[in-house]
Structure formats: structure tokens, C-alpha cells
Amino acid sequence: MTVAPIFPNPPGAAPRPVEEVPGPAGGPIAAMRLLRADPLAGLTRLRREFGPVVRLSSRPVSAFLVADPTAIGDGLVGSNRTHAKGAVRRGFGSSETVVQPLTMLLGQGLLTSAGEVHRRQRRLMQPLFHRQRIAGYGDTFARIADDTAATWRDGQRLDVHAEMTEMTLAIVARTLFGVDLDSEVIAVVRTAIDENMPAAGRARLPGFEAFERLPLPAPRRRRAARESLDRVVYDLIEARRTAGAGGDDLLSLLLSTRDADTGAGMADEEVRDEALTIMLAGHETTANALSWTFHLLAGDAEVAARMHAELDTVLADRTPSMDDLSRLPYTDAVFRESMRLYPPVWAMGRHLTEEREVGGYLLPAGSTLLFSQWVMHRDERWWPDPARFDPTRWLGASIGVGAAPPDQPRYSYFPFGGGPRQCIGNTFAHAEGVLALAAISRRWSFEPVAGIEIVPQPLVTLRPRDGLPMTARRRG
């Protein structure tokens, strides 16, 4: 499918002024009401009614939904230096601040840092995610998935999201930190995420930091959860320092690195930020992706049967390995299609550091741009019958990790972002997801629980709002 980008004026024409960016009747107030009621449906409706660039707000800052693959590609890749990470927040006065919602939990790690700091951190950690290194993780992915499933009973009711969260955390801990986490540590990590993730989106509001310091119950719980998480991570750091930091895992790499100019090592706080970023971001998104995959399979017997038939043919009764990835094209397609319909990261923000043409409009410096995977992955311009769970969209061609099918615009699909800030662990996460899906599904399937509606909750990541209760059924 070759479709020209949709711009509001002809190619080569002068950009139109920002005042002409369309939006709903009632202006930004109407747009904000839509988004507060249901951000996913609201953004989808705004794109459908007003086109690829939609005004979301004008005061205290200008914010726009950008839903054109070419404009998104320009922001993530072509002109990424003028499209900086984060959203602009204006205080009660006239000052403006760039905010990263996850900074209160992750500090200045790879996910939240910017500029030269981010580039240095990415260069440091890139070797951990080389393809050759990931190939060595495959057995661990499948073994931990098998260990997780071994605790289930036929007919048992499970919260599949909780199970996937614990499993992916164990995978990250073993492969990247070289440790096994006990149940108490896992509970600390889950509590920190559950307490802080819902509040992270409010970091864009003026006065958020002051509110978080108040002696109120909710901020107190969030602070206590973060402090408990800090103790866990600092204990891991100290244990690795004591052992000599001579391994090839993430903690050893961070502790042994030295500044090229000064010879100084990283402070414990810097190591903490990077370790936390990988630990939390590295398991939360894959846990969500697998949860939504099992949810979709439970609702489509035909897709599930075809995937199970492939697994039975290729694996028989053995555990999958990295060598099996190329032999499981339909299982791989199921996972990609799940991330299309339920992208673990459903939207990302950028702000303009200078005046810039975006989608045919001249937008001012300081504008916040919202690129939404949820909107783009369900856009009927690129995806026929977009709400249908159809893994065959991904068959018949060699498609890179996180890439769109070859006959579609590159940024009609971008579950891992793109450009210099593309998720450093995209290949890791994809291999982990497909192998865990295969390892579990060769022996188990899941049934939905009658009377329970599964609703996506668009926080920083896209989770099932009240978990994912399902009944486990042993196959064969």
C-alpha cells in the first residue's frame, strides 16, 4: 500500500500559520474534555475528524496531536535535534520548564536524560543489547517462562498481567543484572510502579513537585515506595562493588566505566538511575505486550488454533530457543499484531526547540507535540479494518523489529519509537516476547473470565486497568 502523506496544503507550498491548525468546536477546552474522559478514544476521534495535525491546547502552552507518518519520522529521525524529548510546562508565572513524567521514579537515566548525557549513556550500554549478546539470552527467556508456567494449575484463575510482570522482571534481573530476585524484592518493585505510574502523567501540571512534598497520604505512599525501591537497588550496587564488579552484566559495566577525560567513575546515584531505568522500563513494557497478546488470543479461537498448530509442529514437546525465532513466523506475527493494537507505549511527547514546519503548519518554539502509537496503529489509512486482530498483516516479507510492513510508511507503526532515542532494548524485548509467548503457549491457553470487561489504562504505559483475570487451561 503506497499512500502519499496527507498534508493540509500542497507539497512545496508555504506552511500555513499556527492559527489555522484545526481543532474541535469549543477549542482546547473541548479537546481536553475529550482526553480526560477517554484519552485513547478522544485522540482517535480528533485525528479522524480534524486530520493529521490537531490543536490540543493553546494556554498555558501550545500542544498538538501529530498523526502523519512523515511528520512523525521528521520529529524522531530527520530533525530530532529540534524535536527534544519531553513536554513543556508553564508555571504560574511566565517561566517554562521541560518535564519528563518518569523522572520522579527513574531519575536521570537513559529514558529521561537528554543531550550529550543521553548520548554518552547510550554508547555505554549499547554493547549489552548487541544481537550476539541477545542470542545468548534466549535460553534464559524460555527457561524463566517455563518456570513461571510450572506454578499454574489447570483451571486456575490467574491475573495474567501480574504473572507476566513477575516473569519479565525475573528475566531482566537474570540477564542484565546477573541475579535472581526473591519475592520480597519483586513486591517492592511492583509496589513502586503501581504507586508512582498513575501519578507520573500529572508531572506536567504546574505545582506538581510542591504537591508531592506535602504530608498527604498519596504522596507519602509514593515517597515510601520509591525509598524502598532505592534500598533494593543500592543493595544490588553494593553487593556488586563488594564482589569486584568484574562481570559482564549491566551493574558491573556501570560500576567499572571511567570518564575518558578525568578517569572518574559513575556516582552511585548515576548507577542507580541507569539500573532502575533498565529494570523498570525493561520489564514493564514486555509484560504489557504479553498480557495484551494473551487477551487477544483468548478472544480469537481461529488465530489461537493456527499459532498452536505452528508451535506443535516446530517445537513438539521441547522448549523454544533463539534458533526457533525464524521457524515461528506466525507466532512472531501474533506478537507484532498485538503490539499494533495495544502498543505498550501508547504515546510519546516531543517539544520544539525552535520554530518548525510540522505537517504543513508553522509551529512556534516551545510547542509540545504528541505522537501517538495508539492513533497511528489503528489508522484506517494504513491498516484496513484496523480494529481486527489479524496477524497475517505481518506474513510474507522480512520485517525488521519495530518496523512497519514494507508497503506502508515507516512511521505508521513504531512501538519502540525511532531515531537516536529508539528503545535501546527493542531487539531484546521482541525476542523475549516471542520466545516467552511460544514457551507458555505450547502448553497453556487462557480463557476470559465471564462478566469482566478488560479496559486499557493509558498511563505512561498501556496496562489492563484492573489486571487481566483469566482461567489457565493446560493444552493436550
C-alpha positions as CSV (number, residue, x, y, z in Angstrom):
1,M,0.0,0.0,0.0
2,T,1.6,3.3,-1.1
3,V,-0.2,6.3,0.2
4,A,1.1,9.8,0.0
5,P,1.4,11.7,3.3
6,I,-1.6,13.8,4.0
7,F,-0.8,17.5,4.5
8,P,-3.3,20.4,4.7
9,N,-1.6,22.2,1.7
10,P,0.1,21.0,-1.5
11,P,3.7,19.8,-1.4
12,G,6.1,22.7,-1.8
13,A,3.6,25.3,-0.6
14,A,4.5,27.7,2.2
15,P,3.5,26.4,5.6
16,R,0.2,27.7,7.0
17,P,0.2,29.8,10.2
18,V,-0.3,28.1,13.6
19,E,-3.7,29.9,14.0
20,E,-5.1,27.7,11.2
21,V,-4.4,24.4,12.9
22,P,-7.9,22.8,13.3
23,G,-9.5,21.6,16.5
24,P,-12.9,20.8,17.9
25,A,-15.6,23.4,18.3
26,G,-15.1,24.9,21.8
27,G,-11.4,25.0,21.3
28,P,-8.8,23.5,23.6
29,I,-11.3,23.2,26.5
30,A,-13.4,20.8,24.3
31,A,-10.3,18.9,23.3
32,M,-9.2,18.5,27.0
33,R,-12.6,17.3,28.0
34,L,-12.4,14.6,25.3
35,L,-9.0,13.5,26.5
36,R,-9.9,13.5,30.2
37,A,-12.9,11.3,29.6
38,D,-11.0,8.7,27.5
39,P,-7.6,9.6,26.1
40,L,-7.5,6.7,23.6
41,A,-10.9,7.2,22.1
42,G,-10.5,11.0,22.3
43,L,-7.3,11.2,20.3
44,T,-8.6,8.7,17.7
45,R,-11.7,10.8,17.3
46,L,-9.7,14.1,17.0
47,R,-7.5,12.6,14.3
48,R,-10.4,11.2,12.3
49,E,-12.4,14.5,12.5
50,F,-9.6,17.1,12.1
51,G,-6.8,15.5,10.2
52,P,-3.1,14.8,10.9
53,V,-2.4,17.9,13.0
54,V,-4.9,18.9,15.7
55,R,-4.6,21.6,18.3
56,L,-5.0,20.2,21.8
57,S,-4.3,23.3,23.8
58,S,-3.0,26.9,23.5
59,R,-2.7,28.0,27.1
60,P,-0.6,27.8,29.2
61,V,1.3,26.0,26.4
62,S,0.6,25.1,22.8
63,A,0.1,21.3,22.3
64,F,-0.7,19.4,19.1
65,L,-1.6,15.9,18.1
66,V,0.6,14.9,15.2
67,A,-0.6,11.9,13.3
68,D,1.2,11.7,10.0
69,P,4.0,9.2,9.4
70,T,6.2,11.7,7.5
71,A,5.9,14.3,10.2
72,I,6.5,11.8,13.0
73,G,9.5,10.5,11.1
74,D,10.8,14.0,10.8
75,G,10.4,14.5,14.5
76,L,12.0,11.3,15.6
77,V,14.7,11.0,13.0
78,G,15.1,13.7,10.4
79,S,15.1,16.8,12.7
80,N,15.3,15.1,16.1
81,R,17.6,17.9,17.4
82,T,14.8,20.4,17.0
83,H,12.3,17.9,18.5
84,A,13.5,17.4,22.1
85,K,12.1,14.8,24.4
86,G,9.5,15.8,26.9
87,A,6.7,18.3,27.2
88,V,6.8,22.0,28.0
89,R,5.1,23.1,31.2
90,R,4.5,26.7,32.0
91,G,4.4,27.7,35.7
92,F,2.0,30.0,37.5
93,G,4.3,32.9,36.2
94,S,5.7,33.1,32.8
95,S,8.6,30.6,33.2
96,E,8.6,27.4,31.1
97,T,10.0,24.0,32.1
98,V,10.5,20.8,30.2
99,V,9.2,17.9,32.1
100,Q,9.7,14.1,31.9
101,P,6.9,12.3,33.7
102,L,9.1,9.4,34.8
103,T,11.9,11.5,36.3
104,M,10.5,11.3,39.8
105,L,10.8,7.5,39.7
106,L,13.8,6.9,37.4
107,G,16.0,10.0,37.9
108,Q,18.2,10.9,35.0
109,G,18.6,7.5,33.4
110,L,18.7,6.7,29.7
111,L,14.9,7.1,29.3
112,T,14.7,10.6,30.8
113,S,18.1,12.2,30.1
114,A,18.8,14.4,27.2
115,G,21.6,15.8,25.0
116,E,25.2,14.7,25.5
117,V,24.4,12.9,28.7
118,H,21.9,10.7,26.9
119,R,24.3,10.0,24.0
120,R,27.1,9.1,26.5
121,Q,24.8,6.7,28.4
122,R,23.5,5.1,25.3
123,R,27.0,4.4,24.0
124,L,28.0,2.9,27.3
125,M,25.0,0.5,27.4
126,Q,24.8,-0.4,23.7
127,P,27.1,-3.5,24.0
128,L,24.6,-5.2,26.3
129,F,22.0,-5.1,23.6
130,H,24.1,-6.3,20.6
131,R,22.5,-9.1,18.7
132,Q,25.2,-11.6,19.6
133,R,24.7,-10.9,23.3
134,I,20.9,-11.2,23.0
135,A,21.3,-14.6,21.2
136,G,22.9,-15.8,24.5
137,Y,19.8,-14.7,26.5
138,G,17.4,-16.9,24.5
139,D,17.6,-20.0,26.8
140,T,17.0,-17.8,29.8
141,F,13.9,-16.2,28.3
142,A,12.3,-19.6,27.6
143,R,13.5,-21.2,30.9
144,I,12.0,-18.5,33.1
145,A,8.8,-18.6,31.1
146,D,8.7,-22.4,31.7
147,D,9.4,-21.9,35.4
148,T,6.5,-19.3,35.6
149,A,4.0,-21.6,33.9
150,A,5.1,-24.6,36.0
151,T,3.4,-23.0,39.1
152,W,0.0,-22.9,37.4
153,R,-2.8,-25.5,37.7
154,D,-5.3,-26.5,35.1
155,G,-8.5,-24.5,35.6
156,Q,-6.7,-22.0,37.9
157,R,-7.8,-18.3,37.8
158,L,-4.8,-16.1,37.3
159,D,-4.1,-12.4,37.0
160,V,-2.1,-12.9,33.8
161,H,-0.8,-9.3,33.9
162,A,0.7,-9.9,37.3
163,E,2.2,-13.2,36.2
164,M,3.8,-11.6,33.2
165,T,5.1,-8.7,35.3
166,E,6.8,-11.0,37.7
167,M,8.2,-13.2,34.8
168,T,9.6,-10.3,32.8
169,L,11.2,-8.8,35.9
170,A,12.9,-12.1,36.7
171,I,14.2,-12.2,33.1
172,V,15.7,-8.7,33.3
173,A,17.2,-9.4,36.7
174,R,18.9,-12.6,35.5
175,T,20.0,-11.5,32.0
176,L,21.1,-7.9,32.7
177,F,21.9,-7.9,36.4
178,G,23.1,-11.5,36.9
179,V,20.8,-12.0,40.0
180,D,17.7,-13.8,40.9
181,L,15.2,-11.6,42.8
182,D,13.3,-13.0,45.8
183,S,9.6,-12.5,46.2
184,E,10.1,-9.6,48.7
185,V,12.2,-7.6,46.2
186,I,9.7,-8.3,43.4
187,A,6.9,-7.0,45.7
188,V,8.9,-3.8,46.3
189,V,9.4,-3.2,42.6
190,R,5.7,-3.8,41.8
191,T,4.6,-1.5,44.6
192,A,6.8,1.3,43.4
193,I,5.5,1.0,39.9
194,D,1.8,0.7,41.0
195,E,2.1,3.7,43.3
196,N,4.1,6.0,41.1
197,M,3.0,5.3,37.5
198,P,-0.5,6.7,37.8
199,A,0.9,10.0,39.2
200,A,3.7,10.3,36.6
201,G,1.4,11.8,34.0
202,R,0.5,14.6,36.4
203,A,4.1,15.7,36.4
204,R,3.2,18.1,33.6
205,L,0.9,20.1,35.9
206,P,2.2,23.3,37.5
207,G,3.0,22.8,41.2
208,F,3.3,19.0,40.9
209,E,6.7,18.9,42.7
210,A,5.4,21.0,45.6
211,F,2.3,18.9,45.9
212,E,4.4,15.7,46.1
213,R,6.3,17.1,49.1
214,L,3.1,17.6,51.2
215,P,2.4,15.3,54.1
216,L,-0.7,13.8,52.4
217,P,-1.4,10.0,52.2
218,A,-0.9,9.5,48.5
219,P,2.4,11.5,48.2
220,R,3.6,9.7,51.3
221,R,2.9,6.3,49.8
222,R,4.7,7.2,46.6
223,R,7.7,8.5,48.5
224,A,7.8,5.4,50.7
225,A,7.6,3.1,47.7
226,R,10.5,5.0,46.0
227,E,12.6,4.8,49.1
228,S,12.1,1.1,49.4
229,L,13.0,0.7,45.7
230,D,16.1,2.8,46.2
231,R,17.2,0.5,49.1
232,V,16.8,-2.6,46.9
233,V,18.9,-1.0,44.0
234,Y,21.6,0.4,46.3
235,D,21.9,-3.1,47.9
236,L,22.4,-4.6,44.5
237,I,25.1,-1.9,43.7
238,E,26.9,-2.5,47.0
239,A,26.9,-6.3,46.6
240,R,28.4,-5.9,43.1
241,R,31.0,-3.5,44.3
242,T,32.0,-5.9,47.1
243,A,32.3,-8.7,44.6
244,G,34.7,-6.7,42.5
245,A,32.3,-5.6,39.6
246,G,34.2,-7.9,37.3
247,G,31.2,-9.4,35.4
248,D,29.8,-8.6,32.1
249,D,26.3,-7.7,33.3
250,L,24.8,-4.2,33.4
251,L,25.8,-3.3,37.0
252,S,29.4,-4.4,36.5
253,L,29.6,-2.4,33.3
254,L,28.2,0.7,35.0
255,L,30.5,0.4,38.0
256,S,33.6,-0.2,36.0
257,T,33.2,2.6,33.5
258,R,35.5,5.6,33.7
259,D,35.3,9.1,32.2
260,A,37.7,9.4,29.3
261,D,39.0,12.8,30.4
262,T,39.0,12.6,34.2
263,G,39.2,8.9,34.9
264,A,36.3,9.3,37.4
265,G,33.7,6.5,37.8
266,M,30.0,7.0,38.0
267,A,28.5,8.0,41.3
268,D,26.2,5.6,43.0
269,E,23.2,7.9,42.2
270,E,24.0,7.8,38.5
271,V,24.4,4.0,38.6
272,R,21.1,3.8,40.4
273,D,19.3,5.9,37.8
274,E,20.5,3.7,34.9
275,A,19.9,0.4,36.7
276,L,16.4,1.4,37.7
277,T,15.6,2.6,34.2
278,I,16.6,-0.8,32.7
279,M,15.0,-2.8,35.4
280,L,11.6,-1.0,35.3
281,A,11.3,0.1,31.6
282,G,12.8,-3.2,30.5
283,H,10.1,-5.4,32.1
284,E,7.0,-3.2,32.3
285,T,6.6,-2.8,28.5
286,T,7.1,-6.5,27.7
287,A,4.8,-7.6,30.5
288,N,2.1,-5.4,29.0
289,A,2.7,-6.6,25.4
290,L,2.4,-10.3,26.5
291,S,-0.7,-9.6,28.6
292,W,-2.5,-8.0,25.7
293,T,-1.3,-10.8,23.4
294,F,-3.0,-13.4,25.6
295,H,-6.1,-11.3,25.9
296,L,-6.4,-11.1,22.1
297,L,-5.7,-14.8,21.7
298,A,-8.4,-15.7,24.2
299,G,-10.9,-13.7,22.0
300,D,-10.0,-15.3,18.7
301,A,-10.1,-19.1,18.5
302,E,-9.0,-19.2,14.9
303,V,-5.8,-17.2,15.4
304,A,-5.0,-19.2,18.6
305,A,-5.5,-22.5,16.8
306,R,-3.2,-21.5,14.0
307,M,-0.5,-20.4,16.4
308,H,-0.8,-23.5,18.5
309,A,-0.5,-25.7,15.4
310,E,2.7,-23.9,14.4
311,L,4.1,-24.4,17.9
312,D,3.2,-28.1,17.9
313,T,4.8,-28.6,14.6
314,V,8.0,-26.7,15.2
315,L,8.6,-27.4,18.9
316,A,6.7,-30.6,19.6
317,D,7.5,-31.0,23.3
318,R,10.7,-29.0,23.7
319,T,11.5,-25.6,25.0
320,P,12.0,-22.9,22.3
321,S,15.4,-21.4,21.6
322,M,16.7,-18.4,19.7
323,D,17.2,-20.6,16.6
324,D,13.4,-21.1,16.6
325,L,12.5,-17.5,16.0
326,S,12.9,-17.8,12.2
327,R,10.8,-21.0,12.3
328,L,7.9,-19.4,14.1
329,P,6.7,-16.7,11.7
330,Y,3.0,-16.9,12.7
331,T,3.8,-16.7,16.5
332,D,6.1,-13.7,15.7
333,A,3.2,-12.1,13.7
334,V,0.8,-12.6,16.6
335,F,3.2,-10.7,18.9
336,R,3.7,-7.9,16.3
337,E,-0.1,-7.6,15.7
338,S,-0.7,-7.4,19.5
339,M,1.7,-4.5,19.8
340,R,-0.1,-2.8,16.9
341,L,-3.5,-3.0,18.6
342,Y,-2.2,-2.5,22.2
343,P,1.2,-0.7,21.9
344,P,2.9,-0.9,25.4
345,V,3.9,2.8,25.0
346,W,0.8,4.4,23.6
347,A,2.0,8.0,23.1
348,M,5.3,10.0,23.3
349,G,5.9,13.7,23.7
350,R,8.4,16.0,22.0
351,H,8.8,19.8,22.2
352,L,10.1,22.1,19.6
353,T,13.3,23.9,20.4
354,E,12.8,26.3,17.5
355,E,10.1,27.3,15.1
356,R,9.4,24.4,12.8
357,E,7.1,23.3,10.0
358,V,5.1,20.3,11.2
359,G,2.6,18.6,8.9
360,G,2.2,21.8,6.8
361,Y,1.9,24.2,9.7
362,L,4.5,26.6,11.1
363,L,4.5,25.8,14.8
364,P,6.3,28.0,17.4
365,A,9.2,27.1,19.5
366,G,8.1,25.6,22.8
367,S,5.2,23.7,21.2
368,T,4.5,20.3,22.6
369,L,3.9,17.6,20.0
370,L,2.1,14.3,20.8
371,F,3.0,11.3,18.6
372,S,0.5,8.5,19.5
373,Q,1.2,4.9,18.6
374,W,-2.4,4.1,19.6
375,V,-3.7,6.5,17.0
376,M,-1.3,5.6,14.2
377,H,-1.5,1.8,14.7
378,R,-5.3,2.0,14.3
379,D,-5.4,4.5,11.5
380,E,-7.6,3.2,8.6
381,R,-5.4,5.0,6.1
382,W,-2.6,2.4,6.7
383,W,-4.5,-0.5,8.3
384,P,-7.6,-1.9,6.6
385,D,-10.2,-2.9,9.2
386,P,-7.9,-1.5,11.8
387,A,-9.6,-2.9,14.9
388,R,-9.4,-6.5,13.6
389,F,-6.8,-8.8,15.2
390,D,-5.1,-10.1,12.0
391,P,-1.5,-11.5,12.3
392,T,-1.4,-12.2,8.6
393,R,-0.6,-8.5,8.1
394,W,2.9,-9.4,9.1
395,L,3.5,-12.5,6.9
396,G,5.2,-12.9,3.6
397,A,8.0,-10.4,4.0
398,S,11.1,-9.9,6.1
399,I,10.3,-7.1,8.5
400,G,12.7,-5.6,11.0
401,V,11.9,-5.3,14.7
402,G,9.5,-2.5,15.3
403,A,9.2,-1.7,11.6
404,A,6.0,-1.4,9.5
405,P,5.2,-3.8,6.7
406,P,7.3,-2.9,3.6
407,D,4.4,-1.4,1.6
408,Q,3.5,1.1,4.3
409,P,5.0,4.3,5.6
410,R,7.7,3.7,8.1
411,Y,6.0,5.5,11.0
412,S,2.6,4.1,10.5
413,Y,3.9,1.6,13.2
414,F,6.5,2.5,15.8
415,P,6.1,0.5,19.0
416,F,9.7,1.2,20.0
417,G,9.9,4.8,18.9
418,G,12.5,5.7,16.4
419,G,15.7,7.5,15.6
420,P,18.5,8.2,18.2
421,R,16.1,7.7,21.1
422,Q,14.6,4.4,19.8
423,C,14.3,1.9,22.6
424,I,17.8,0.5,23.2
425,G,16.3,-2.8,24.1
426,N,13.9,-3.3,21.1
427,T,15.6,-6.4,19.8
428,F,15.9,-7.8,23.3
429,A,12.2,-7.1,24.1
430,H,11.0,-8.6,20.8
431,A,13.0,-11.8,21.2
432,E,11.9,-12.1,24.8
433,G,8.2,-11.6,23.9
434,V,8.1,-14.1,21.1
435,L,10.1,-16.8,23.0
436,A,8.0,-16.4,26.2
437,L,4.8,-16.5,24.2
438,A,6.0,-19.7,22.5
439,A,7.2,-21.3,25.7
440,I,3.9,-20.6,27.5
441,S,1.5,-21.3,24.6
442,R,3.0,-24.7,23.7
443,R,1.4,-26.0,27.0
444,W,-1.2,-23.4,28.0
445,S,-4.0,-21.4,26.7
446,F,-6.2,-18.9,28.6
447,E,-10.0,-18.2,28.8
448,P,-11.5,-14.9,29.7
449,V,-13.5,-14.7,32.9
450,A,-17.2,-14.2,32.2
451,G,-18.6,-10.8,33.2
452,I,-15.3,-9.0,33.4
453,E,-14.5,-6.3,30.9
454,I,-10.9,-5.7,30.2
455,V,-10.2,-2.0,29.8
456,P,-6.9,-0.4,28.7
457,Q,-5.5,2.1,31.1
458,P,-3.3,4.7,29.4
459,L,-0.8,5.8,32.0
460,V,2.8,6.1,30.9
461,T,2.4,2.6,29.5
462,L,-0.8,0.8,28.4
463,R,-1.9,-1.6,31.1
464,P,-5.1,-3.5,31.7
465,R,-6.8,-1.2,34.2
466,D,-7.8,-3.9,36.8
467,G,-5.3,-6.6,35.8
468,L,-6.1,-9.4,33.4
469,P,-8.1,-12.2,35.2
470,M,-8.1,-15.3,33.1
471,T,-8.5,-19.1,33.5
472,A,-5.5,-21.2,32.6
473,R,-6.1,-24.3,30.6
474,R,-3.5,-26.9,30.0
475,R,-3.2,-27.9,26.4
476,G,-3.3,-31.6,25.3
